[in-house]
């Protein structure tokens, strides 16, 4: 869906993006991960032509975006940023309706779309639709920002550290909501973050960047098991890298479904870190597991977290 081919962007003496080539598959969430100054936000902004490449090209659905009028291109792309950027004197409903109104959707279609999206981001249309941004919490405002970005049913959703300004519990809830929305809508999402845990939690693919260069691209578990070099390993925690692997591996991948155990089961779709946390809390060496998708019961042990 999104393809970067040898893309370079230079600001003065700084090569913010340095010959980056990568492909974001349709319907996936790809996290651009790296420290400040790694080029991740610049790479994101190349997609909606907020900046233009000095070399290489960017394609969406096989089409070189350099040949598209910027306004037309941006109407095909949803964009969510950390500062949200809601219009303070417009209601929540009108904020969400911004792009559909600009492109001339009929009134009833807009009303139906606003209602649908508010429900999608878990905001009550009756309770919140007429409110103004300053009457909402930070997490609620960010949900409105996501709904507004999805309003015209864009091909691609760009997100630039959208949850960085909210508190940790709210951030986790927003991450869960984004995962659910992405699965339900099948949108292609390019997500910028400097938070390793956030990237592991959300992404199907992670692109690790440093000083404008792409260091490694792959699924989180693959990168954690086989980091490309010492810099990647260091960024993922060095000697603590294995703890992050517990976040990237699901319980069902390590559980033994040949036996069962008594007690409250833990879901097979949860990450291994949740199994470890519960074992520590309960002082247990094994937990019952339920795989609801396949109707199976099993067991996971402490040794399974390490050895299997």
LUMDO-407134 format. One record per residue: x, y, z of N, C-alpha, C in turn; residue in one letter. Coordinates in steps of 0.2 Angstrom, whole numbers, plus 5000, padded with zeros to 4 digits. Each point is the difference from the previous one (the first is absolute). Example, Ala and Ser with C-alpha at 12.3 -4.5 7.8 and 13.67 -1.06 7.14 Angstrom:
506649725039499650065000500450065000A499850054996500450065001499650055003S
end
This chain:
500449945000499650065000500450065000X500550015005500550055000500749984998X500350034995500749974999500550064999X500550005004500650044999500549974996X500350044995500549974996500650055000X500549985003500650045001499950085001X499650015005499750075002500650035004X500150064998500550045004499750075001X500150035006499850075001500550035004X500250064998500650045003499850075002X500150025006499950065002500750045002X500250044996500750035001500549954999X500449995006500549955000499849935003X499350005002499849945003499649964995X500249935000499649954996499549975004X499450035001499549985004499749934998X500049984994499849944997500649984995X500349945001500649994996499949934996X499750014994499949944995499649945004X499450025002499649955003499649974995X500049935000499549964996499649955005X499450005000499649965004499349994997X499649955001499449994998499549985005X499450045001499549995005499449964996X499949945002499549964997499350035002X499549994995499350025001499749975006X499750045004499649975006500449995006X500750025000500449995006500250065003X500250005007500250055003500850005001X500350054997500850005000500250065005X500449985005500350055004500750024998X500050074999500750034999500350025007X500549965002500350005007500750034999X500150045005500750035001500150055004X500650025002500050065005499950074996X500050055004499950074997500550014995X499950034994500450014995500249944996X499649955000500149944996499750014993X499650044999499750014993499349985000X499749975005499449965000499450054998X500050065003499450054998500150034994X500650014997500150024994499849954995X500249945001499749954995499349995000X499650015005499350005000499750064996X500350065001499850064997500150004992X500449954998500150004993499449964997X499749965004499449974997499450044998X499950065004499550044998500350074997X500650004998500350054997500050075004X500149995006500150065004500750025000X500549954998500650014997500149964994X500550024996500149974993500749975000X500149944997500649975000500550034996X500650005002500650024995500249954995X499949945002500149944996499649945001X499949964996499549945001499350024999X499649955001499250024999499649965005X499450025001499549975005499449984996X499849945000499449984997499549975004X499350024999499549975003499649964995X499849945002499749954996500350004993X500750004999500350004994500150064996X499750065003500050064996500550055003X500450034996500550055003499650065002X500150025006499650065003500250064997X500650004997500350074998499550024994X499749964997499550024994499350025002X499949995007499350025002500050075003X499550044999499950065004500049995007X500350045004500149995007499350005004X499550044998499450005003499649944999X500049974994499749944998500349945004X500750005000500349955004499850005007X500050065003499950005007499349985002X499550014995499349985002500049925000X500549974997500049925000500449985007X500350045004500449985005499750045007X499949955005499950035007500650025003X500050055004500650025004499950025007X500349975005499950015007500750025003X500050055004500650035003499950005007X500650015004499950005007499650065003X500150064997499650065002499350004998X499849954996499349984998499750054995X500150075002499850054995499250014999X499649985005499350014999499850085000X499550014996499850075000499650025006X500250055005499850005006499250035000X499850044995499450035000499549964996X500249944998499549954997499849945005X499449984999499849945004500449944998X500049955004500349934998499849984994X499350004999499749974994500350044994X500050075000500250044995500849994998X500449995005500749984999500149944996X499649955002500049934997499850014992X499550044999499750014994500550054995X500550025002500450054996500149984993X500349954999500249984993499449984996X499549965003499449994996499650064998X500050055004499750064998500450044994X500750005001500450034995499949974993X499949935000499949974993499349994998X499550035004499450014997499549945002X500149965005499649945001499350035002X499449964998499450025003499950005007X499650055003499950015007499949935004X499549964997499849945004500649955000X500450004994500549955000500550025005X500250075001500450025005499849985007X499450025001499749985007500149935002X499849954995500149935001500749985001X500550034996500749995001500350025007X499850065002500250035006499849955006X499349985000499849955005500349945000X500249974994500349944999500750005003X500450064999500750005002500050025007X499550035003500050015007499949945004X499649964997499949935003500749965000X500350004994500649974999500550015005X500150075001500550025005499850005007X499449975001499750005007499850065003X499750054997499750065002499350004999X499650015005499250004999499950064995X499649994994499950064996499550055004X499549975004499550055003500450045006X500449965003500350045006500650044998X500449994995500650034998499950044994X499649994995500050034994499950085000X499650025004499950085001500550035004X500549965003500550045005500550034996X500450045003500650034997500649975003X500650004996500649975002500250015007X499950075003500350015006499549975006X499549974998499549965004500249935001X500549984996500249935000500749995003X500149945003500749985002500549994994X500650005002500549994995499949944996X499849945003499949944997499450004995X499550045002499450014996500150044994X500450055001500250044994500449974995X500549955003500349964995499649954996X499549985003499549954997499650044994X499950075002499650044995500550014994X500750015001500550014995500049944996X500049945002500049944996499449994996X499450025003499449994996500050054995X500250065001500150054994500449984995X500649975001500449974995499749954996X499549965003499749954996499450024997X499850065001499350024998499949994992X500450014996499950004993500249934997X500149955005500249934998500750004996X500550035002500650004997500449934998X500450004995500449944999500549995005X500350055003500549995004499950055007X500349985005499950045006500850015003X500250065000500650025003499950035007X500549975005499950025007500750025002X500150065003500650035002500050005007X500349955004500050005007499350035003X499549974998499350025002499950005007X500349955004499849995007500550025005X500550044997500650025005499850055005X499450045000499950055004499549985006X499849935000499549985004500349965006X499749995005500249965006500049924998X500549975004500149934998499349954999X499650015005499449955000499550024994X500050074999499650024994500349984993X500750005000500449984994499849934999X500049965005499949934998499349994998X499550035002499450004998499950024993X500450054998500050034993500349954995X500549975003500449954996499549944998X499749975005499549954999499450024995X499850065001499550024995500350014993X500650024999500350004994500049934997X500349965004500049934997499349974998X499550015004499449984998499750034994X500150074999499850044994500449974994X500649995001500449984994499849934997X499849965005499849934998499350004997X499650055003499350004997500050034993X500450054999499950044994500549984995X500549965002500549984995500550054997X500050065003500450064998500749985000X500450034995500750005000500350065005X500349995005500250055005500850005000X500250065000500750025001500150045006X500349975005500050035007500750025002X500150065002500750025003500050005007X500549975003500150005007500749995002X500250035006500749985003499949955005X499449985002499949955005500049934998X500549965002500149934998499449965002X499750015006499549965002499450014996X499950074998499450014996500049974993X500650004997500149974994499949935000X500349975005499949925001499249995001X499750045004499349985001499550014994X500250054996499550024995500249974993X500650004998500249994993500149924998X499849994994500149944997500750004997X500250064998500750014997500350065003X500750005002500350055003500650024995X500150074998500550024997500550045005X500649985001500450035005500550054996X500050065002500350054997500550035005X500650034997500550035004500450054995X500050065001500450054996499850004993X499349994999499750004993500149944997X500349955002500149934997499549955003X499849954995499649955003500549945002X500049985006500449955003499749934999X499450005001499749935000499250014999X499749954996499350004999499849935001X499449995004499849935001499450005006X499749945001499649995005500350015007X499750035005500350015007500449945002X499749945000500449945003500649994996X500050004994500649994996500550055001X499950065001500550055001500349995007X499649985005500249995007500449935000X499849954996500449945001500750014996X500050044994500650014996500150074998X500250045005500150074998500650004995X499950054995500550014995500750015002X500050045005500750025003500050025007X500550035003500150015007499650075001X499950044995499650065001499349985001X499749964996499349985001499949965006X500549965002499949965007500050055005X500450055000500150055006499450045000X499750024994499450045001499449965003X500049934999499449965002500249985007X500550035004500149985007500649965001X500449994995500749965002499849945004X500349995006499949945004499349995002X499650054999499349995002499549994994X500349984994499749994994499549945001X500249955003499649945001499350025003X500050055005499450025003499550034995X500250034995499650034995499749944995X500449955000499849944996499349975003X500050015007499449975003499450044998X500150074998499450044997499849984993X500549974996499949994993499849934999X499949965005499849934999499449985003X499549974997499449995003500049935004X499650005005500049945005499849934996X499650014995499849944996500649974996X500550044999500649974996500549965005X499950005006500449975005499649955004X499350005001499649965004500049934998X499949955004499949934999499349995000X499749984994499349995000499949925000X500449975002500049925001499749995008X500050055004499849995007499650065002X499749995006499650065002500150015008X499850055003500150015007499350045002X499950005007499550035003500250085001X499450045001500150075002499850044994X500050075001499850054995500550004995X499849984993500550004995500250074997X500650004998500250064996500049994993X499850054996499850004993500749984996X499949964995500649984996500250064996X499650054998500250054996500350065004X500149995007500450055004500749994999X500450055001500849994999500249975006X500649974999500349965006500250045006X500150074999500150045006499450005005X499449994997499450005005500049935004X500349954996500049935004500550015006X500650034998500550015005499850045006X499750064998499750045005499549975005X499649964997499549965004500449945004X500449974998500449955003500450035006X500250064999500450035006499550025005X499450034998499550035005499749945004X499949944996499749945003500549955003X500650024999500549955003499949934997X499950004993499849944997500549984995X500149944999500549984994499749974994X499350005000499649984994499350035001X499750014994499450034999499649974995X499349995001499649974995499950064994X499949974994500050044994499349994996X499750054998499449984995500150034994X499949974994500150024994499350004997X499750065001499350014998499849994992X500550024996499950004993500049934998X500349955003500049934998499749955005X499750035005499749965005500449955004X500650025001500549965003500250025007X500249955005500250025006500749975001X500550045004500749975000500350035007X500650005000500450025006500650044997X500250055004500750034999500450005006X500649985000500450005006500650055000X500350015005500550055000500649984996X500149944999500649974996499850014993X499350004998499850014993500250074998X500050055005500150074998500750014998X500549965002500750004999500249954995X499849945000500449954997499649984993X499450004999499649984995500150044994X
end
